[in-house]
Amino acid sequence: MSRQIAAVVLAALAWPALAQMTPVGVWRTVDDKTGEVSSEVRISDNAGVLSGRIEKLLRKDARQDDVCDKCADERKNKPVLGLEIIRGAKKSDGKEVWEGGKILDPDNGKDYTLRLTPIEDGKQLQVRGYIAFFYRTQTWTRVP
């Protein structure tokens, strides 16, 4: 009986460490051109498919009532705050990488193919958006 209790306690203690190697959570984004902190994005998992919404706008010049006027789909003219910018990413078999989805850049309205890779023991998230051979990579930091 004591071995079972010990096993449950050890599993409970190990769970937070394992749970951190996932993109699920809240992330502080950084503009890769200026280096300025720009927003917080909450990434959620719904039956193995990730989505992410802008939860806070943090740029000094950010207008909280901004809309995505350059978006081309149903997100056109929707508020940037609360906007779904990550859609459809799934975990790759045998790797700590989520891909196959899309990420929207609300500044230019473009959708990019997405790849998410937790790094630094899940404290950071490498976010790569690409079209063909052209890509941009940002490193987001997990909000504690």
C-alpha positions in Angstrom: 0.0 0.0 0.0 2.8 2.4 0.9 4.5 1.7 -2.5 1.2 2.7 -4.3 1.0 5.9 -2.3 4.6 6.7 -3.1 4.1 6.0 -6.8 1.0 8.4 -6.8 2.9 11.1 -5.0 5.9 10.8 -7.3 3.7 10.8 -10.4 1.9 13.9 -9.1 5.2 15.7 -8.5 6.5 14.8 -12.0 3.3 15.8 -13.8 4.1 19.6 -13.8 7.5 19.0 -15.4 6.0 16.8 -18.1 3.1 19.2 -18.7 5.5 22.1 -19.5 6.8 20.5 -22.6 3.7 21.5 -24.5 2.7 24.7 -26.2 -0.5 24.8 -24.1 -0.5 27.8 -21.7 0.0 31.5 -21.8 2.9 33.0 -23.7 4.5 36.4 -23.9 5.2 37.3 -27.6 8.1 39.4 -28.8 8.2 41.3 -32.1 11.1 39.8 -34.0 11.8 43.1 -35.7 11.9 45.4 -32.7 12.5 43.0 -29.8 9.6 44.6 -28.0 7.1 42.6 -25.9 3.9 42.8 -27.9 1.2 40.5 -26.5 0.2 37.5 -24.4 -1.3 34.6 -26.3 -3.2 31.7 -24.6 -2.8 28.4 -26.5 -5.4 25.7 -25.8 -5.8 22.1 -26.7 -9.1 20.8 -27.9 -8.9 17.0 -28.6 -5.3 17.2 -29.7 -5.7 20.3 -31.9 -4.2 23.6 -30.7 -5.6 27.0 -31.0 -4.4 30.3 -29.7 -6.0 33.7 -28.9 -4.5 37.1 -28.1 -5.3 37.7 -24.5 -3.4 40.9 -23.8 -1.9 43.7 -25.9 1.4 44.8 -24.3 3.1 47.1 -26.8 3.5 50.7 -25.6 1.6 52.0 -28.6 -1.0 49.3 -28.7 -4.6 50.4 -29.0 -6.8 48.0 -27.1 -9.6 48.6 -29.6 -7.5 47.7 -32.7 -9.2 45.5 -35.3 -7.6 43.2 -37.9 -8.4 45.3 -40.9 -5.9 43.5 -43.1 -7.3 40.0 -42.4 -8.9 38.3 -45.4 -11.2 35.8 -43.8 -14.0 35.9 -41.2 -11.5 37.6 -38.8 -11.6 40.8 -40.9 -12.4 43.9 -38.8 -12.6 41.7 -35.7 -10.9 43.0 -32.5 -7.3 42.0 -32.2 -7.9 41.5 -28.5 -9.4 38.0 -28.3 -8.5 37.2 -31.9 -7.7 33.6 -32.8 -4.3 33.6 -34.4 -3.3 30.0 -34.1 -5.4 27.2 -35.7 -5.1 23.5 -36.3 -1.6 22.6 -35.1 -1.2 19.0 -34.1 1.6 17.1 -32.3 4.0 15.3 -34.7 4.4 11.6 -34.0 7.5 10.9 -31.9 8.6 14.5 -31.6 8.0 17.5 -29.3 6.8 19.6 -32.2 3.3 20.8 -33.2 2.7 21.6 -36.8 0.3 21.5 -39.7 -1.7 24.5 -38.5 -1.7 28.1 -39.4 -0.7 31.3 -37.6 -2.0 34.7 -38.4 0.0 37.9 -38.3 -2.6 40.5 -37.5 -0.2 43.3 -38.5 -0.3 42.2 -42.2 -3.3 39.9 -42.3 -1.3 36.9 -43.6 -1.7 33.3 -42.6 1.5 31.3 -42.3 2.1 27.5 -42.0 2.9 26.9 -38.4 5.5 25.0 -36.4 5.7 25.2 -32.6 8.6 23.7 -30.6 8.9 24.0 -26.8 12.5 24.7 -25.8 14.4 25.4 -22.6 12.5 22.8 -20.7 9.2 24.3 -21.9 10.0 27.8 -20.6 10.2 29.1 -24.1 8.4 28.3 -27.4 9.9 28.6 -30.8 7.2 29.8 -33.1 7.9 29.5 -36.9 5.6 30.7 -39.5 6.5 30.0 -43.2 5.4 30.2 -46.7 7.3 28.0 -49.1 11.0 28.6 -48.3 10.5 31.9 -46.6 10.0 31.9 -42.8 10.0 34.0 -39.6 10.9 32.6 -36.2 10.0 34.1 -32.9 10.8 32.9 -29.4 7.9 33.3 -26.9 8.3 33.1 -23.2 5.9 31.2 -20.9 4.0 33.4 -18.5 4.3 31.9 -15.0 
